[in-house]
Structure formats: structure tokens, C-alpha cells
């Protein structure tokens, strides 16, 4: 007579793992009061048996969205990504937990926060300030989608933008308008591949159109509570030290907004006396006076896709997380003028 096949249930998982029923329950429900080593041990048995809890004990999927911040201010970049998150999750059968994470001496490790909030998967942006914590997330095997970053780690995917080609498009457009004396306002470069690529795009085009470029045309980042303030301060420095400049390329739109204000305060009309171009295409840029010429990256799409991919992975609707780099697009508006005094269409 054939042996009766054991029913796959929580008791069998506990017996196989050599732990209590309560421990298995804590692991399944992503509770914090269990060590990572024990979590991996129980998870291995759960995966071995392909065990899934009964409908009565299931809980809704909870995706954490970790926003790494320098200050307590939520800027337009963050807002647009969160708009995409909300667009996908609104009315859906999943929960989203937004965690604003500031790096301070007493800040909890990301993994601890993720466990405390009982997150099944995580969207993380921008990742460059917490690269030292990524190995812990990789070891935990929590599915993670990075926004505006990249990785080759297992169970991690990413959504990034073509920063270099976007910067080249912006610079080539300025060159087509006759500008060769172009300043560059840096945002933070350390650990930010995207910001570095934008600067490199500037440098590569300048090497062709202005081989005698002055080093002073590049203004290093000066951190401030608001990014617009940094743009204002750095542009003022550029105008004072390099009055020959005819155009300013800013690492992002918020800096460009500050730069436009600095130009007007220096009695320079934009774009008649000096042109300004940004990067990101924040929503209010089109309503500025003049409307901001910029490079668009799909920030809202990043938020939407990141949560969608994690949701599909957790529901076994996809085998793994994708690694995608999305195109950027030059958006021509009114803040750039041809050096001859005509707006270029």
C-alpha cells in the first residue's frame, strides 16, 4: 500500500526546520522578532515545500518605498516618483509604506526599518547615499527595485535614465544656438553616477565646441537645504567670476530655477542676455517665465513601473526583476535663445 503523502502545512514546515510554529508564522508574516539567519533557514524550507499559507491567514502585499533624503524637504523629483507609485497602487490589492530615510548618526539600518514595517519588497531611491547598506539587503533576499541607480545583484532590479545622452542633447542644442561659453552648475557628484554622466556629457561636447574652456565655468556643488538655493548661489558665483558666459547648463531643474532668479538679480534677462537649461522636466518648469528648456526623464514612470514589477514578482507573475535604462528627451521651451538674438525652434 502506498504511503499517505503528508499534507504541506505550517506544522510540517516547522518540523522540517526544527523550529516552533510561532517562528514559522513570524517568518511568513515578515515579523521583526526573528533573526536573519533563522529567517533564511525557515524560508528555505518554505521554498522547498512550495508552501503557501491558507487564504484565511494571508495578508495584503506591502511594498515599502524608501526615500533617501538629505533634508526634511520633499522636492519635485521625489514627488514625481511618488506620483507614479500612487498611480499604480491606488485602489489595488496591495499596501504601500513610504519611509522617508535621513542619514544621521542614530539612524536605524534600512533592513531593520523594512522588517519593522513588514515590507515584502522595496523600492529604493536614490540609492547612491546608502550603497554601504545594499549588501545587507542583498543577503536578506528581499526583492528591491532601485530608481535612478544600477546593480548586478540577484533579486534586485533597477530603473535608470540616459543621463549622459540627455546631457549631450542639451549641450548640442546650446551649441546649435551658437553658444560656446557655457557654464555648468554641479549637483552632488559623489556616488551619483547620473550626475557624473551629466557633467561628462557637458565636458565631451565642450571639448569639441570650446577647447579653450576655462575651469571656472564649472561651479562645484554647494549643499543647501533647498536645491533651488544651491542653483541660485552657484549661478551668482559663475556670473561674478565668468561674466563672459552666455548659457548655463544645470544638473537639474530645481537648480535651473535658482539660476534663472540669479540671472535676473544680476540684471541679465533670460533668455535675451543669457540662456538657461535644466534636467528632469519638473511639472512647474513649463509655467515659469520664461518656460524652462530642459531634458525630460520619466520620473513618474519610474515610480509606476518599480511598484508594478515588485507586485508582479510577489504574485509569481514574473520570474525576476528587470534592469531598464529609459530614454531622456530634450524639451525645447523659452529659456534658451540663439546667440544671434533669435529663438531657435
The 8 nearest C-alpha neighbors of each residue, nearest first, counted from 0:
[[1, 2, 3, 4, 5, 6, 7, 11],
 [2, 0, 3, 4, 5, 6, 7, 11],
 [1, 3, 4, 0, 5, 6, 7, 11],
 [2, 4, 5, 1, 0, 6, 7, 11],
 [5, 3, 2, 6, 1, 7, 11, 0],
 [4, 6, 7, 3, 11, 8, 2, 10],
 [7, 5, 8, 4, 11, 3, 10, 9],
 [8, 6, 11, 5, 50, 48, 9, 12],
 [9, 7, 10, 11, 6, 12, 50, 52],
 [8, 10, 12, 11, 13, 20, 23, 7],
 [11, 9, 13, 12, 8, 14, 20, 7],
 [10, 12, 14, 13, 8, 9, 15, 7],
 [13, 11, 9, 15, 10, 14, 16, 44],
 [12, 14, 10, 18, 16, 11, 15, 20],
 [15, 13, 17, 11, 12, 16, 10, 18],
 [14, 16, 12, 17, 13, 11, 44, 18],
 [17, 15, 13, 14, 18, 41, 12, 44],
 [18, 16, 14, 15, 13, 19, 12, 41],
 [17, 19, 13, 16, 22, 14, 20, 23],
 [18, 20, 22, 21, 13, 23, 17, 14],
 [21, 19, 23, 22, 13, 24, 10, 18],
 [20, 22, 24, 19, 23, 25, 18, 26],
 [23, 21, 25, 19, 24, 20, 26, 18],
 [24, 22, 26, 20, 25, 21, 27, 13],
 [23, 25, 21, 27, 22, 26, 28, 20],
 [26, 24, 30, 22, 28, 23, 27, 29],
 [25, 27, 29, 23, 28, 24, 38, 30],
 [28, 26, 24, 29, 25, 23, 30, 42],
 [27, 29, 25, 26, 30, 24, 117, 58],
 [30, 28, 26, 117, 27, 25, 114, 31],
 [29, 31, 25, 28, 32, 117, 26, 114],
 [30, 32, 114, 115, 33, 29, 117, 111],
 [33, 31, 30, 34, 25, 22, 114, 26],
 [32, 34, 31, 37, 38, 35, 30, 25],
 [35, 33, 37, 36, 38, 32, 31, 39],
 [34, 36, 38, 37, 39, 33, 139, 40],
 [35, 37, 39, 34, 38, 40, 33, 41],
 [38, 36, 40, 34, 39, 35, 41, 33],
 [37, 39, 35, 41, 36, 40, 26, 42],
 [38, 40, 42, 36, 37, 41, 43, 35],
 [41, 39, 37, 43, 38, 42, 36, 16],
 [40, 42, 44, 43, 38, 39, 16, 37],
 [43, 41, 45, 39, 44, 40, 38, 46],
 [42, 44, 46, 40, 41, 45, 39, 47],
 [45, 43, 47, 41, 46, 42, 48, 12],
 [46, 44, 42, 50, 48, 43, 47, 49],
 [45, 47, 49, 43, 44, 48, 42, 50],
 [48, 46, 44, 45, 49, 43, 50, 42],
 [47, 49, 50, 45, 46, 44, 7, 12],
 [50, 48, 46, 47, 45, 51, 44, 7],
 [49, 51, 48, 45, 46, 7, 52, 8],
 [50, 52, 53, 49, 45, 8, 57, 7],
 [53, 51, 56, 57, 54, 50, 9, 8],
 [52, 54, 55, 56, 57, 51, 8, 50],
 [55, 53, 57, 56, 52, 58, 51, 59],
 [54, 56, 53, 57, 52, 58, 51, 59],
 [55, 57, 54, 53, 52, 58, 28, 24],
 [58, 56, 54, 55, 52, 53, 59, 28],
 [59, 57, 60, 56, 28, 54, 55, 61],
 [58, 60, 93, 61, 94, 92, 57, 62],
 [59, 61, 93, 94, 62, 58, 119, 92],
 [60, 62, 94, 118, 95, 119, 93, 59],
 [63, 61, 95, 120, 118, 121, 119, 96],
 [62, 64, 121, 96, 118, 95, 97, 122],
 [65, 63, 122, 97, 121, 98, 96, 123],
 [66, 64, 98, 123, 97, 99, 122, 63],
 [65, 67, 99, 124, 100, 98, 68, 123],
 [66, 68, 100, 101, 125, 124, 99, 65],
 [69, 67, 101, 70, 100, 66, 99, 71],
 [68, 70, 101, 67, 71, 102, 224, 72],
 [71, 69, 72, 68, 224, 101, 73, 225],
 [70, 72, 73, 68, 69, 101, 224, 99],
 [73, 71, 70, 74, 225, 224, 68, 69],
 [74, 72, 77, 71, 78, 75, 70, 68],
 [73, 75, 76, 77, 72, 78, 225, 226],
 [74, 76, 78, 77, 79, 281, 73, 253],
 [75, 77, 74, 79, 78, 80, 281, 298],
 [78, 76, 80, 75, 74, 79, 73, 81],
 [77, 79, 75, 81, 76, 80, 82, 74],
 [78, 80, 82, 299, 81, 76, 77, 298],
 [79, 81, 302, 299, 298, 83, 82, 77],
 [82, 80, 84, 78, 83, 79, 302, 85],
 [83, 81, 79, 85, 80, 84, 299, 78],
 [82, 84, 303, 302, 299, 86, 81, 80],
 [85, 83, 302, 303, 81, 82, 86, 87],
 [86, 84, 82, 88, 83, 87, 89, 81],
 [85, 87, 83, 84, 89, 88, 82, 303],
 [88, 86, 303, 85, 84, 89, 83, 307],
 [87, 89, 91, 85, 86, 90, 84, 93],
 [90, 88, 91, 85, 86, 87, 84, 92],
 [89, 91, 88, 92, 87, 93, 86, 85],
 [92, 90, 88, 89, 93, 87, 94, 86],
 [91, 93, 59, 90, 94, 60, 88, 89],
 [94, 92, 60, 59, 91, 61, 88, 95],
 [93, 95, 61, 60, 62, 96, 59, 92],
 [96, 94, 62, 61, 63, 97, 93, 64],
 [95, 97, 63, 64, 62, 98, 94, 61],
 [96, 98, 64, 63, 65, 95, 99, 66],
 [99, 97, 65, 100, 64, 66, 96, 63],
 [100, 98, 66, 65, 67, 97, 101, 68],
 [101, 99, 67, 66, 98, 68, 102, 65],
 [100, 102, 68, 67, 103, 69, 99, 106],
 [101, 103, 106, 100, 104, 69, 68, 67],
 [102, 104, 106, 105, 101, 107, 100, 69],
 [105, 103, 106, 102, 107, 101, 108, 100],
 [104, 106, 103, 107, 102, 108, 101, 100],
 [107, 105, 103, 104, 102, 108, 101, 100],
 [106, 108, 109, 105, 111, 112, 110, 103],
 [109, 107, 111, 110, 106, 112, 132, 113],
 [108, 110, 112, 111, 113, 107, 132, 136],
 [111, 109, 113, 112, 108, 114, 136, 135],
 [110, 112, 114, 108, 109, 113, 115, 107],
 [113, 111, 115, 109, 114, 110, 116, 108],
 [112, 114, 110, 116, 111, 118, 115, 117],
 [113, 115, 117, 31, 111, 112, 116, 110],
 [116, 114, 112, 117, 31, 113, 111, 30],
 [115, 117, 113, 114, 118, 112, 96, 63],
 [118, 116, 114, 29, 115, 113, 30, 119],
 [119, 117, 61, 63, 62, 113, 120, 116],
 [118, 120, 61, 62, 117, 60, 141, 121],
 [121, 119, 142, 62, 118, 141, 143, 63],
 [120, 122, 63, 143, 62, 64, 123, 144],
 [121, 123, 64, 144, 143, 145, 65, 63],
 [124, 122, 65, 145, 126, 64, 146, 121],
 [125, 123, 126, 146, 66, 145, 67, 65],
 [124, 126, 127, 67, 146, 147, 123, 66],
 [127, 125, 124, 128, 129, 123, 148, 130],
 [126, 128, 190, 130, 129, 191, 125, 148],
 [129, 127, 126, 130, 190, 125, 67, 131],
 [128, 130, 131, 132, 127, 126, 133, 67],
 [129, 131, 133, 132, 127, 128, 126, 134],
 [130, 132, 129, 133, 134, 128, 135, 127],
 [133, 131, 130, 129, 135, 134, 136, 109],
 [132, 134, 136, 130, 135, 131, 137, 129],
 [135, 133, 137, 136, 132, 138, 131, 130],
 [136, 134, 138, 133, 137, 132, 139, 110],
 [135, 137, 139, 133, 134, 138, 141, 110],
 [136, 138, 134, 140, 135, 139, 133, 152],
 [139, 137, 135, 140, 136, 134, 141, 133],
 [138, 140, 136, 137, 141, 135, 35, 39],
 [141, 139, 137, 138, 142, 154, 136, 153],
 [140, 142, 139, 120, 143, 136, 119, 137],
 [143, 141, 120, 154, 155, 140, 121, 144],
 [144, 142, 121, 155, 122, 120, 141, 156],
 [143, 145, 156, 122, 157, 155, 305, 123],
 [146, 144, 157, 123, 148, 122, 124, 158],
 [145, 147, 158, 124, 148, 157, 159, 125],
 [148, 146, 159, 158, 125, 160, 145, 124],
 [147, 149, 146, 159, 145, 126, 157, 158],
 [148, 150, 157, 145, 159, 147, 151, 158],
 [149, 151, 152, 157, 156, 155, 148, 145],
 [152, 150, 153, 149, 155, 156, 322, 154],
 [151, 153, 150, 155, 154, 137, 156, 134],
 [154, 152, 155, 151, 137, 140, 156, 142],
 [155, 153, 142, 140, 152, 143, 320, 156],
 [156, 154, 143, 153, 152, 144, 142, 320],
 [157, 155, 144, 320, 322, 321, 145, 143],
 [156, 158, 145, 322, 144, 149, 146, 323],
 [157, 159, 323, 146, 324, 147, 322, 145],
 [158, 160, 147, 324, 148, 146, 325, 323],
 [161, 159, 325, 324, 162, 326, 296, 147],
 [160, 162, 326, 163, 164, 327, 165, 325],
 [163, 161, 165, 193, 160, 197, 164, 196],
 [162, 164, 196, 166, 197, 200, 165, 161],
 [163, 165, 167, 166, 161, 162, 168, 200],
 [166, 164, 162, 168, 163, 167, 327, 161],
 [165, 167, 169, 197, 200, 163, 168, 164],
 [166, 168, 200, 164, 170, 169, 165, 171],
 [169, 167, 165, 171, 166, 170, 172, 164],
 [170, 168, 166, 172, 167, 171, 165, 173],
 [169, 171, 173, 167, 172, 168, 174, 166],
 [172, 170, 174, 168, 173, 169, 167, 175],
 [171, 173, 175, 169, 170, 174, 168, 176],
 [174, 172, 176, 170, 171, 175, 178, 169],
 [173, 175, 171, 178, 177, 176, 172, 170],
 [176, 174, 172, 177, 173, 171, 178, 337],
 [175, 177, 337, 173, 174, 178, 338, 172],
 [176, 178, 174, 338, 175, 337, 179, 173],
 [179, 177, 174, 173, 176, 180, 338, 245],
 [178, 180, 209, 181, 208, 174, 177, 205],
 [181, 179, 244, 245, 178, 246, 182, 243],
 [180, 182, 246, 247, 244, 179, 245, 178],
 [181, 183, 216, 247, 217, 248, 246, 244],
 [182, 184, 217, 248, 247, 249, 218, 216],
 [185, 183, 249, 218, 250, 217, 248, 233],
 [186, 184, 220, 219, 250, 218, 183, 187],
 [185, 187, 220, 250, 188, 184, 194, 219],
 [188, 186, 220, 189, 185, 194, 191, 222],
 [189, 187, 191, 194, 195, 186, 190, 185],
 [188, 190, 191, 187, 192, 195, 127, 194],
 [189, 191, 127, 192, 188, 128, 187, 130],
 [192, 190, 188, 193, 194, 189, 127, 195],
 [191, 193, 195, 194, 196, 190, 188, 148],
 [192, 194, 196, 195, 191, 162, 197, 147],
 [195, 193, 197, 196, 191, 192, 188, 198],
 [194, 196, 192, 198, 193, 197, 188, 199],
 [195, 197, 163, 199, 193, 198, 194, 162],
 [198, 196, 166, 200, 194, 163, 199, 195],
 [197, 199, 201, 195, 196, 200, 202, 194],
 [200, 198, 196, 202, 201, 197, 203, 195],
 [199, 201, 167, 197, 166, 203, 163, 198],
 [202, 200, 198, 199, 204, 203, 205, 170],
 [201, 203, 199, 205, 200, 204, 206, 198],
 [204, 202, 206, 200, 205, 201, 199, 207],
 [203, 205, 207, 206, 201, 202, 200, 208],
 [206, 204, 209, 202, 208, 207, 203, 201],
 [205, 207, 210, 203, 204, 209, 208, 202],
 [208, 206, 205, 204, 209, 210, 203, 202],
 [207, 209, 205, 206, 179, 210, 204, 174],
 [208, 210, 205, 211, 212, 206, 179, 207],
 [209, 211, 206, 212, 207, 208, 205, 213],
 [212, 210, 209, 213, 206, 205, 208, 214],
 [213, 211, 209, 210, 214, 205, 216, 180],
 [212, 214, 215, 216, 211, 217, 241, 180],
 [213, 215, 216, 217, 212, 218, 211, 182],
 [216, 214, 217, 213, 218, 241, 240, 237],
 [215, 217, 182, 214, 213, 183, 218, 237],
 [218, 216, 183, 215, 182, 214, 184, 219],
 [217, 219, 184, 185, 233, 183, 216, 220],
 [220, 218, 185, 217, 221, 184, 186, 233],
 [219, 221, 185, 186, 187, 222, 218, 184],
 [220, 222, 229, 219, 223, 233, 186, 232],
 [223, 221, 220, 229, 224, 226, 187, 186],
 [222, 224, 225, 229, 226, 228, 221, 227],
 [225, 223, 70, 226, 222, 228, 72, 69],
 [226, 224, 223, 228, 227, 229, 72, 70],
 [225, 227, 229, 228, 254, 253, 223, 230],
 [228, 226, 257, 254, 253, 230, 229, 225],
 [227, 229, 231, 226, 230, 225, 257, 232],
 [230, 228, 226, 232, 231, 227, 223, 221],
 [231, 229, 254, 257, 227, 258, 233, 228],
 [230, 232, 257, 258, 228, 261, 234, 229],
 [233, 231, 229, 235, 234, 230, 228, 236],
 [232, 234, 236, 230, 235, 231, 229, 218],
 [233, 235, 237, 258, 231, 236, 232, 230],
 [236, 234, 238, 232, 237, 233, 261, 239],
 [235, 237, 233, 239, 234, 238, 240, 232],
 [236, 238, 234, 240, 235, 239, 241, 233],
 [239, 237, 242, 235, 241, 236, 240, 234],
 [238, 240, 236, 237, 241, 242, 235, 234],
 [241, 239, 237, 238, 236, 242, 215, 235],
 [240, 242, 238, 243, 237, 239, 244, 216],
 [243, 241, 238, 244, 239, 240, 237, 245],
 [242, 244, 241, 245, 180, 238, 240, 181],
 [243, 245, 180, 242, 181, 246, 241, 182],
 [246, 244, 273, 180, 181, 274, 243, 178],
 [247, 245, 274, 181, 273, 275, 244, 182],
 [246, 248, 182, 275, 181, 183, 274, 249],
 [249, 247, 183, 276, 277, 275, 182, 184],
 [250, 248, 184, 277, 251, 255, 183, 254],
 [249, 251, 185, 186, 278, 184, 277, 194],
 [252, 250, 278, 277, 249, 254, 253, 279],
 [253, 251, 277, 255, 278, 254, 279, 256],
 [252, 254, 227, 256, 255, 251, 226, 257],
 [253, 255, 230, 227, 257, 252, 256, 251],
 [254, 256, 252, 258, 253, 277, 257, 249],
 [257, 255, 253, 259, 258, 254, 227, 252],
 [258, 256, 231, 227, 230, 254, 260, 255],
 [257, 259, 231, 255, 261, 230, 234, 256],
 [260, 258, 262, 256, 261, 257, 255, 263],
 [261, 259, 257, 263, 258, 262, 264, 256],
 [262, 260, 258, 264, 231, 259, 263, 235],
 [263, 261, 265, 267, 259, 260, 264, 258],
 [262, 264, 266, 267, 260, 265, 261, 268],
 [265, 263, 261, 266, 262, 260, 267, 259],
 [264, 266, 262, 263, 267, 261, 235, 238],
 [267, 265, 263, 264, 262, 268, 261, 272],
 [268, 266, 262, 263, 265, 272, 269, 273],
 [267, 269, 272, 271, 270, 263, 273, 266],
 [270, 268, 271, 273, 274, 272, 334, 267],
 [269, 271, 274, 334, 273, 335, 336, 272],
 [272, 270, 269, 268, 273, 340, 336, 274],
 [273, 271, 268, 267, 270, 269, 274, 245],
 [272, 274, 245, 270, 246, 269, 271, 268],
 [273, 275, 246, 335, 270, 334, 269, 336],
 [276, 274, 247, 334, 246, 335, 248, 255],
 [277, 275, 248, 292, 293, 249, 247, 255],
 [278, 276, 293, 252, 249, 251, 255, 248],
 [277, 279, 251, 294, 293, 252, 250, 280],
 [280, 278, 295, 296, 294, 281, 251, 252],
 [281, 279, 295, 293, 278, 294, 282, 284],
 [280, 282, 284, 279, 283, 75, 252, 76],
 [283, 281, 284, 280, 285, 286, 75, 79],
 [282, 284, 286, 285, 281, 287, 280, 290],
 [285, 283, 291, 286, 287, 282, 281, 290],
 [284, 286, 290, 283, 287, 291, 282, 332],
 [287, 285, 283, 284, 290, 288, 289, 291],
 [288, 286, 290, 289, 284, 285, 291, 283],
 [289, 287, 290, 286, 291, 333, 334, 285],
 [288, 290, 287, 334, 333, 291, 269, 270],
 [291, 289, 287, 285, 288, 333, 286, 332],
 [292, 290, 284, 334, 332, 285, 293, 333],
 [293, 291, 332, 331, 276, 334, 330, 333],
 [292, 294, 277, 278, 330, 276, 280, 291],
 [295, 293, 329, 278, 328, 279, 330, 280],
 [296, 294, 280, 279, 328, 327, 329, 293],
 [295, 297, 327, 279, 298, 160, 294, 280],
 [298, 296, 300, 299, 301, 295, 327, 325],
 [299, 297, 301, 80, 300, 79, 296, 302],
 [300, 298, 83, 80, 79, 302, 301, 297],
 [299, 301, 303, 297, 298, 302, 83, 304],
 [302, 300, 298, 299, 304, 303, 305, 80],
 [303, 301, 83, 80, 84, 305, 299, 300],
 [302, 304, 83, 84, 300, 87, 301, 305],
 [303, 305, 307, 301, 306, 302, 308, 300],
 [304, 306, 302, 308, 307, 303, 301, 144],
 [307, 305, 309, 308, 304, 303, 310, 84],
 [308, 306, 304, 310, 305, 309, 311, 303],
 [307, 309, 311, 305, 310, 306, 304, 312],
 [310, 308, 312, 306, 311, 307, 313, 305],
 [309, 311, 307, 313, 308, 312, 306, 314],
 [310, 312, 316, 314, 308, 309, 313, 317],
 [313, 311, 309, 315, 317, 314, 310, 316],
 [312, 314, 310, 315, 311, 309, 316, 60],
 [313, 315, 311, 312, 316, 310, 317, 309],
 [316, 314, 312, 313, 317, 311, 318, 310],
 [315, 317, 311, 314, 312, 318, 313, 310],
 [318, 316, 312, 315, 319, 311, 320, 308],
 [319, 317, 312, 315, 316, 320, 311, 321],
 [320, 318, 317, 321, 312, 154, 156, 155],
 [319, 321, 156, 155, 308, 154, 322, 312],
 [322, 320, 156, 323, 319, 157, 308, 158],
 [321, 323, 157, 156, 158, 320, 324, 149],
 [324, 322, 158, 321, 157, 325, 159, 156],
 [323, 325, 159, 160, 158, 161, 326, 322],
 [326, 324, 160, 159, 161, 323, 327, 158],
 [327, 325, 161, 160, 328, 324, 296, 165],
 [326, 328, 296, 295, 165, 161, 294, 160],
 [329, 327, 295, 294, 330, 165, 326, 296],
 [328, 330, 294, 293, 295, 331, 169, 168],
 [331, 329, 293, 294, 292, 328, 332, 295],
 [330, 332, 292, 329, 293, 333, 344, 291],
 [333, 331, 292, 290, 291, 334, 330, 335],
 [332, 334, 290, 289, 335, 291, 292, 331],
 [333, 335, 270, 291, 289, 292, 275, 274],
 [336, 334, 274, 270, 333, 275, 292, 276],
 [337, 335, 342, 270, 341, 274, 338, 343],
 [336, 338, 176, 341, 339, 340, 342, 343],
 [337, 339, 177, 340, 176, 178, 336, 341],
 [340, 338, 337, 341, 177, 336, 176, 342],
 [339, 341, 338, 337, 336, 271, 342, 272],
 [342, 340, 337, 339, 336, 343, 338, 271],
 [341, 343, 336, 337, 344, 340, 335, 333],
 [344, 342, 337, 341, 336, 176, 335, 175],
 [343, 342, 331, 332, 341, 336, 337, 333]]
